[in-house]
Each structure stands twice: as C-alpha cells, then as structure tokens.
Amino acid sequence: MLKISLHAYSSAEQLELQSRMARVVTECNGWIVEKTTLSPAACFLRFEIALAEIAELYAALQQAGLHLMPLAHRALTEMCQCRKHLLSSGEARIVSVNLHLGTMDEEHVQFRRYTRIHPV
C-alpha cells in the first residue's frame, strides 16, 4: 500500500469542511478509515483510494476549495506521475492518505502552527 500525508487549510467552517471532504472522498470512489476532530480549527482524515483515482482526487480537492501546502502539491503530483508506471504492473494499488485540515479562523492558533515558515 502506498502512503502520502497532506496538509491543507480552508476558510470554510470545520463542520462544513468535514462534510465537504467526506463527499469528495466518496465521489472519488474512496473510503474514510478514520475521522478525528483535533480542535475547533483542525481535523484529521485518513482515507484510502485507488491509485487510478489519484488525479481525480487531486482535482476534487482543489475544486472543493482546499489550499494545499507546497509539500502536499508535490506529493500528489509525484503520485500522479508514478501512477501510469505503477498501474502497468497489473497489481491493484491502494493509496492511504493522511489529510490534516486546518481552518483560517483567527481565534484559533492551530492554523498558524501549520503555516509558520521557519528559517533554515
């Protein structure tokens, strides 16, 4: 099983965001394995999806209004690029996705922790 971890944020309220993400996952033929509310401004989703649907998922996340962090864009892009080579092996491939979601709520500090850039 392939695994990727994604961090994203949205301006939507937490309950609306969780509902929207559940709909995105199921519309891309995925299934939610775990859903956890971490705080009023953050949640975590772990879901699985067929590798063949990864490009559809990437587009659906963008269409749903998620702002993906640069590493999330890179992980999804690499998975899309590798998809054609991995699928040609004839094996059914499943991708396990850990999605960390934050809201842009000014009252909560959780979002700032995800987006703070530290000098190297």
C-alpha positions as CSV (number, residue, x, y, z in Angstrom):
1,M,0.0,0.0,0.0
2,L,1.2,3.4,-0.9
3,K,1.0,6.2,1.7
4,I,1.0,10.0,1.5
5,S,0.5,12.7,4.0
6,L,-1.2,16.0,3.1
7,H,-1.6,19.3,4.9
8,A,-4.2,21.8,3.8
9,Y,-6.4,24.7,5.0
10,S,-9.6,26.2,4.1
11,S,-11.7,29.3,5.0
12,A,-14.8,27.1,5.5
13,E,-16.2,26.3,8.9
14,Q,-15.0,23.0,10.4
15,L,-18.3,21.0,10.2
16,E,-18.8,22.2,6.6
17,L,-15.3,21.3,5.7
18,Q,-15.6,17.8,7.1
19,S,-18.8,17.2,5.3
20,R,-17.3,18.5,2.0
21,M,-14.2,16.3,2.4
22,A,-16.4,13.2,3.1
23,R,-18.3,13.9,-0.1
24,V,-15.0,14.4,-2.1
25,V,-13.6,11.1,-0.9
26,T,-16.7,9.1,-1.7
27,E,-17.2,10.8,-5.1
28,C,-13.6,9.7,-6.0
29,N,-14.5,6.1,-5.0
30,G,-12.5,6.3,-1.8
31,W,-13.5,5.3,1.7
32,I,-12.8,7.0,5.0
33,V,-11.0,4.9,7.5
34,E,-10.6,7.5,10.3
35,K,-12.0,11.0,11.0
36,T,-10.9,12.9,14.1
37,T,-11.6,16.5,15.2
38,L,-8.4,17.8,16.7
39,S,-9.6,21.2,17.8
40,P,-12.3,23.7,16.7
41,A,-9.9,24.7,13.9
42,A,-8.4,21.4,12.8
43,C,-9.3,17.9,11.9
44,F,-7.6,14.7,10.5
45,L,-8.9,12.4,7.9
46,R,-7.4,9.1,6.9
47,F,-8.8,7.5,3.8
48,E,-7.9,5.1,1.1
49,I,-8.4,5.5,-2.6
50,A,-7.4,3.5,-5.7
51,L,-4.2,4.7,-7.3
52,A,-6.1,5.1,-10.6
53,E,-8.3,7.8,-9.0
54,I,-5.5,9.9,-7.6
55,A,-5.6,12.6,-10.3
56,E,-9.4,12.8,-9.8
57,L,-8.8,13.3,-6.1
58,Y,-6.2,16.0,-6.7
59,A,-8.6,17.9,-8.9
60,A,-11.5,17.4,-6.5
61,L,-9.5,18.7,-3.5
62,Q,-8.7,21.9,-5.5
63,Q,-12.3,22.2,-6.6
64,A,-13.5,21.9,-3.0
65,G,-11.6,25.0,-2.1
66,L,-8.7,23.4,-0.2
67,H,-5.4,25.3,-0.1
68,L,-2.8,22.6,-0.2
69,M,0.6,23.2,1.3
70,P,3.6,23.0,-1.1
71,L,4.6,19.5,0.0
72,A,1.0,18.3,-0.4
73,H,1.1,19.6,-4.0
74,R,4.4,17.8,-4.6
75,A,3.2,14.5,-3.1
76,L,0.1,14.5,-5.2
77,T,2.0,15.5,-8.3
78,E,4.5,12.7,-7.8
79,M,1.7,10.2,-7.2
80,C,0.0,11.3,-10.4
81,Q,3.3,10.9,-12.3
82,C,4.1,7.5,-10.9
83,R,0.5,6.2,-11.4
84,K,1.0,5.2,-15.0
85,H,4.1,3.2,-14.2
86,L,2.7,1.5,-11.1
87,L,-0.6,0.6,-12.8
88,S,1.2,-1.1,-15.7
89,S,2.5,-3.7,-13.3
90,G,-1.1,-5.2,-13.2
91,E,-1.4,-5.0,-9.4
92,A,-4.4,-3.2,-7.8
93,R,-2.8,-0.3,-5.9
94,I,-4.4,1.4,-3.0
95,V,-3.2,4.8,-1.6
96,S,-3.6,5.6,2.1
97,V,-4.0,9.3,2.5
98,N,-3.5,11.2,5.8
99,L,-5.1,14.6,5.4
100,H,-4.6,17.2,8.1
101,L,-7.0,20.1,7.7
102,G,-6.9,23.5,9.3
103,T,-9.3,26.4,9.1
104,M,-8.3,30.0,8.8
105,D,-10.2,31.0,11.9
106,E,-8.4,34.0,13.6
107,E,-9.5,32.8,17.0
108,H,-7.5,29.6,16.9
109,V,-3.8,29.2,16.8
110,Q,-3.8,25.7,15.2
111,F,-3.8,27.1,11.6
112,R,-0.8,29.3,12.3
113,R,1.2,26.3,13.5
114,Y,0.7,24.6,10.1
115,T,1.7,27.6,8.1
116,R,4.6,29.1,10.0
117,I,7.8,29.1,8.0
118,H,10.9,28.6,9.9
119,P,14.3,29.8,8.6
120,V,16.7,27.1,7.7
